[in-house]
Structures are given as structure tokens and as C-alpha cells.
Amino acid sequence: MPLYECVFLVRQDVSGQAVDELIEQYTGVLVENGGSVGRFENWGLKTLAYRINKNRKAHFALMDIDAPAPAIHEMERQMRLNEDVLRTLTIKVDEHEDGQSVMKQKRDRDDRRRRERGDRPFDDNSRGGDDRPPRGDDRPPRGDDRPPRDGPRPERREREFS
């Protein structure tokens, strides 16, 4: 059977437990139609790059699927009917990746950094402070390096408004 990966986005006001129930629901649809789900990952609530149906955040979920095409079509049809599902992307792959997905690894790495950092106080550099040298050190004062004008400075005339 062909192998697929399906990523779908669920509205932000849906709980994480409800997202897991949706994954189970779609897994059931695939099993009924002769397919199987190898793994599924709930990536959690993430900020979207742009608003989708007035939502700025969404729950992301990934499923590795081994199913015939009619099972995939039925699952996608049910996803389109569900109002909580904002977007779906199903692609055919040659083989499934072993272990965690890249998104899950990134999240674990970020969590590990937060734990290692602990509750240390912030200094100016840790909040994106200015670590460049002051501007006065790398260029001369503005008035000294200008060449003198060839003639007298023209007078400014004030405009009259009527």
C-alpha cells in the first residue's frame, strides 16, 4: 500500500485532548477502509504565519499513514466537513521517517534549553541588547570632515502664502 504523511491544523480554542480525539477518529476511518496509522504526533499549539479563518494560532498534528487512496480520500472528506480543522496537507512519501519528526525534535531542543537556562536574571545582552560599539567610535564627528563650500551660503527665503 502507498505511504502518506498528513499534517492538519485544528482551531486554537479546541483543547489538546479534543485534538487527540480527532486523531483517533481519523485513525478509525483509515482502519475501516483498509489502512493503518504508523505514528501520530500532536505538535501542540503554535502561532500561524498569517491568519486563517480569523485564527492566529492552531494545534498542529502529524500522522504517518499506510492506506489505499480511497481511505485517504474519505479521511480528507471528513476533515473538510469538520469545522474545527482549518487546513490539511496530505502527501505521498517513499518511506516514513524513523523516530521523532523534525518539529518534535525542535520543540524538545527548545524545552531543554529553557530547562538548562533556569530562572537566571536577564541582562541587557540576553534580551537582545546592543552589543555593538557606540556609533561615535567608528566614524569621525560630522562637522570636521566636510570640505568647505566654494562660495557664500545662499539665503533662505520664506514663502508667502495667500
N, C-alpha and C positions, 0 to 999 in steps of 0.2 A: 504494500500500500504506500501511497505517497506520504511524505513527511511535510508538515506545515508548522509555522510559528504564528501565533495570533497574539497581538497586543491590543488591548482595548482600554478605553478611558471611561470612568464612571464619575458621575456628578460629585461635587465636593460635599454636599450635605448628606450623602449616604454614608452610613457607618462602615468601618472596616470589616465588621462581621457580615454585613449585607453584601459586601464585595466578595467575600469568601463563599457566601451562599450562591451568588451569581455564577462563580466559577464552578461550583458543584452542579448547578442547574445545566450549564452548557456542557459539562462533562457528561452528564446524563443523556443529553441529546446526542452527543457523539457516540456513546456506547450503544444507545438504542439503534443507531444507524450503522453499526458495524465498525466503529473506530475506537481509539483509546487515547488517553492523555498521558504522556510520559511524565511531565513535571509541570507544575504551575507555580508562579511566584507572584505574590502581591507586593508590588514595589512601594505601596503607600501613597500618601497624599503629596503631590508635587505641584509647583507653580507652573502654569502654562506659559508659553512664549507669547500667546495672544489669546484674547477671549473667545470662547466657543460657547455659543448659546447663553451668553451673559455669565459664564463661569470663568473665574480666574485661576482656579485650582481644580485638580481632578485626581482620583485614585487611579493608578496605573496597575495593570495586571498582564502577565505573560503566560501563555500556555504552549507547550510543545505537543503537537498533535500528530497521531498516526491514524489517518482515516481516509476513506474514499471521498471523492469530490462531492457526491450528493449529501454526505454527512456535513461537510464544510458549508455547503450552500444552506442547509437547514439551520445550522448554528448561526450563520451570518444573518439569515432572515429573522430569526428570533432576537438577535442583537439589535437589528434595525427597528423591531417592534417595541423594544423596551425603552421607555423614556429616560431611564437612568443612564443608559450607555450613550456617551457623547460621540465617540469615534471608535472605529475598529480598523485594524490593518492585519490582513492575513497574507502571508507569503509562503510560497513553496520553497523548501530547502533540500539540499542533497543529504545532509545529515544533521542531527541535533548536536549541540554543544554539550560536553560533559561538565558537570559542576555548576557553579552559580553563573548567572548571566553577568554581563559587564555592569549593568545598572546596580545589581545587588552587590557586586564587589566594590563598586564605588561608594555605595552607601555604608558598607561595613568599614571601609577605609576612613571615611569621614567621621563615623562614630568613634573609631579607635583614636583618631587624632583628638577629638573632643575629650575623651577619657584621659589621654596622656597629658593634655594641657591642664586639666583640672580647673580649679577656681582661682587661678592666679590673677592678680590685678592687671589691668591693661595699662600700658604706657603709650606714648604718642605713636611709636612706630608700629605697634601691634594693631592699631586702629587705622592704619593707612596714613600715618602722619608723614610729614615732609622729611624725607631722609636725604634730600639733595642739599648741596651747599647753598648758602644765601646767594641771591642774584648779584649782589654788589661785588662778589669776589671774582666772578668770571668775565666781567666786562668793565671798561673804564667808565667814569662819570660821563653823562650825556653831553654836557656843555663844552667840555675841554677838547673833544676830538673832532668838532665840526670846523671845516675851513671857513675863513671869513668871507662875507659877501663882497661882491665886486663894487657895489655902489650903496647909496643910502637906501634904507628900507622904505618901501612905498607906504604912503599914509593910508590909513583905513578911512573910508568914507561911510558915514552912517546913511542908511537908506531912509528915505522919507516915504511914509505910507499915507495914501489919501483915502 
